[in-house]
């Protein structure tokens, strides 16, 4: 099952890269840091945000030999959903690819029109559309609940894709419940509810992605650190009729992305992305939908869509919360800084080459790493920088005290907790991959693209 010739887009990265291979780090970086480029003058930040969200999910779960992109039902979803097809683009910015970008945008726009949607639609319209609900959010890997069960007949309820997708959306509405926390909002989705007058059991499963619609209300805002993640209750059956489920166990979910949804038709939808380690993912280029300077703690009238997923590795919540909500100003671009970077790079080259040679020699003796790269790891040859760790970020309080004891490298991924007493386990060699989130030699917060096909400064 594959796309027909009339649906293929010329700029599809799958024409260049094998997304099913074991080494998908370069693809993951492209998906995480390159975002949709719209025609100049196009008011399409909702579509850009929706496409970028899908790319973040692709990088997290669709790649590699076991990636979900191999599943037939996701291939079928792509045939029916032009935004999914569009989300696999390279989104290169050089002039030589302008014709491909223009052609692919026009083709996607035509296909979206056939689905009854417009490129100018808001993010909320697109994300909650029948097309997205039917093809994506109702997939088994995305549904929050096990199939619902009627407690009168003990029969499984046959739900429509719209109902499945709607039931999978968690609502954190502090306008109506000012004291509600993220954990409480998640847990309120489970239990016994009445459906068509009959008691129905809503039991959680562990989906790949959990969406949370967040309305801060007019009262005190939740600190961003309290939105970074939550524990999803796992319901395990018991033999006790009085307490049929043990719900004490939790599955960890972490924040992958935040969309600030437009407050009025003339507003813009904005998006920000995070690595599972907690660091913000710095985009390759500036676009209207990637505008900076906003926070979920802002006292305004915006609502937010939050996207969570299992991290796939051990994550220390204290370490994750040390990252700021938004990465601050990075390295200034001037000749002196540029020259110093060149000197440092030249000085480090012999050591890097020696380490790579040693790693290649012993590479055949150990297992191959199949995981996709997440920003925040040890990376090389890059034009980006990992967001600087700060234990006193702007909106998270100025007097936080770091935990006592030694701290490991904040840019490393954690496979398990350390006891700080040494280990017989051999040290894992640093990963060196192509380009994401390392020391920049040009402005890391790039100005918005200004080519004819690109968006102007907004």
C-alpha positions, 0 to 999 in steps of 0.5 A, spaced: 500 500 500 503 506 497 501 513 495 499 513 487 503 518 482 498 523 482 499 524 490 506 524 491 510 530 492 516 532 489 520 534 495 518 528 499 524 526 504 523 519 503 525 520 495 532 521 498 532 517 505 530 510 507 526 512 513 525 504 515 533 504 516 537 503 523 540 510 522 535 515 521 538 520 525 539 525 520 532 524 518 530 525 525 534 532 525 530 534 519 523 533 521 525 536 528 528 543 526 525 544 519 518 547 518 513 548 513 515 554 508 508 557 506 508 562 500 509 570 501 503 573 504 499 567 505 496 567 512 497 559 514 500 559 521 495 554 523 497 549 517 504 550 518 503 548 526 499 542 524 504 540 519 510 541 524 506 537 530 506 531 525 513 532 523 515 532 531 511 525 532 514 522 525 521 524 528 519 521 535 515 514 533 515 513 525 522 512 523 526 506 523 525 498 522 520 498 528 517 505 526 509 506 525 510 509 518 511 501 516 504 500 519 499 499 513 493 503 517 498 509 517 500 508 510 492 508 508 491 514 513 496 518 509 493 516 502 486 520 505 490 526 509 494 531 504 497 534 511 500 527 513 503 527 506 505 534 506 509 533 513 514 528 509 517 534 505 524 536 506 523 544 506 529 546 504 530 553 503 535 554 497 533 558 491 534 551 487 528 548 490 523 554 490 520 550 484 519 544 488 516 548 494 511 552 490 509 546 486 508 541 492 504 547 496 499 548 490 498 540 490 497 540 497 492 546 497 488 543 492 488 536 495 486 540 502 480 543 498 477 537 496 477 535 503 473 541 505 479 545 508 483 551 507 490 553 508 488 559 512 484 555 517 486 555 524 490 550 528 484 548 532 480 547 525 485 543 522 487 539 528 480 537 530 477 536 523 473 530 521 479 528 516 484 528 522 480 525 527 478 519 522 485 518 519 489 520 525 487 521 532 482 515 532 488 510 530 489 505 536 496 508 537 493 514 538 486 513 542 487 514 550 481 509 552 481 502 551 474 500 547 468 502 552 464 497 555 457 498 557 456 495 565 449 493 564 450 488 558 458 487 558 458 489 551 464 493 548 461 499 545 462 500 537 464 507 537 465 512 531 472 515 529 469 522 531 467 519 538 474 515 539 478 522 537 474 526 542 474 521 548 482 521 547 482 529 548 484 531 555 481 538 557 484 542 562 479 547 563 481 552 569 476 557 567 471 552 569 475 549 575 480 554 577 484 549 581 485 543 576 492 540 575 494 537 569 494 530 573 487 531 575 485 533 568 488 526 565 485 522 571 478 525 570 478 522 563 477 515 566 472 511 570 464 510 570 460 515 565 453 515 563 452 514 555 445 514 552 443 513 559 447 507 561 453 506 565 460 505 561 467 504 563 472 508 561 479 505 562 486 508 560 490 505 555 497 507 553 497 511 547 503 514 543 500 521 543 496 524 548 493 531 547 491 536 552 486 542 550 489 547 556 485 553 558 488 557 563 482 561 565 483 568 568 486 566 575 493 564 576 497 561 571 500 554 572 507 554 572 510 551 566 514 546 570 507 543 572 505 542 564 512 538 563 509 532 564 504 527 568 504 520 570 498 516 566 495 511 571 495 504 569 489 500 570 491 492 572 485 488 573 485 484 580 480 478 582 477 483 588 470 485 586 470 491 591 476 493 587 477 490 580 482 495 578 489 496 581 491 504 579 497 505 583 502 504 577 504 510 573 506 511 566 511 517 565 509 522 559 513 528 557 511 534 553 513 534 546 510 540 543 505 546 545 501 550 540 498 557 542 492 557 539 489 564 536 485 568 540 481 571 534 481 570 526 486 575 525 491 572 530 496 567 529 497 560 531 504 559 534 508 553 536 514 551 540 517 544 540 521 540 546 526 534 546 524 528 551 530 531 555 526 537 556 530 542 552 527 546 547 528 544 540 531 550 536 528 551 529 533 552 523 529 558 520 524 563 523 517 563 521 511 566 523 508 560 526 515 560 530 515 567 533 518 567 540 517 571 546 510 568 549 509 563 555 503 559 557 504 563 563 502 569 560 496 573 562 492 573 556 486 570 552 490 564 549 488 557 549 493 551 548 494 545 545 499 540 549 502 534 546 505 529 550 508 522 549 512 517 553 520 519 553 522 512 551 528 512 556 529 514 564 528 521 565 529 525 571 524 530 572 528 535 576 533 535 571 528 536 565 525 542 569 532 545 569 531 547 562 527 554 561 520 554 557 524 558 552 531 558 550 534 565 552 539 569 547 544 565 545 551 566 542 552 573 538 554 573 531 560 577 530 567 576 527 571 575 533 566 569 536 566 566 529 574 566 529 574 563 536 569 557 534 574 556 528 580 555 532 576 551 537 574 546 532 581 546 529 584 544 536 578 539 537 579 535 530 585 531 532 581 528 538 574 527 535 578 523 529 581 519 534 575 518 538 571 516 532 577 511 530 576 508 536 569 508 536 569 505 529 574 499 531 570 497 537 563 498 534 562 491 531 563 488 538 557 492 541 549 492 539 547 498 534 543 504 537 537 504 533 534 510 537 532 517 533 536 523 536 533 527 540 536 535 541 540 535 548 545 529 546 552 530 544 552 532 537 558 535 532 558 539 526 552 543 527 549 550 526 545 550 532 546 550 539 543 546 545 539 551 549 543 553 555 541 549 562 539 554 567 536 553 574 533 560 575 529 561 568 525 567 567 518 564 569 520 559 573 523 562 580 529 566 581 531 562 588 531 555 586 536 550 589 539 545 585 539 538 588 545 536 592 550 531 590 554 531 583 550 532 577 551 528 570 552 531 564 546 535 562 546 533 555 546 526 556 540 521 555 539 517 561 538 510 560 537 508 568 538 512 574 546 512 577 548 511 584 554 515 583 558 510 586 561 507 579 559 502 575 562 496 571 558 498 565 562 500 560 561 508 558 557 509 552 560 513 547 558 520 545 554 520 539 556 524 533 551 526 528 550 531 523 547 538 525 542 540 530 542 544 537 550 545 537 554 551 538 552 556 532 557 560 528 551 565 526 545 567 529 541 561 532 534 565 532 534 566 524 530 572 522 524 570 518 526 567 511 525 573 505 525 569 499 519 570 494 516 563 496 518 564 503 514 568 509 516 575 510 517 578 517 510 578 521 
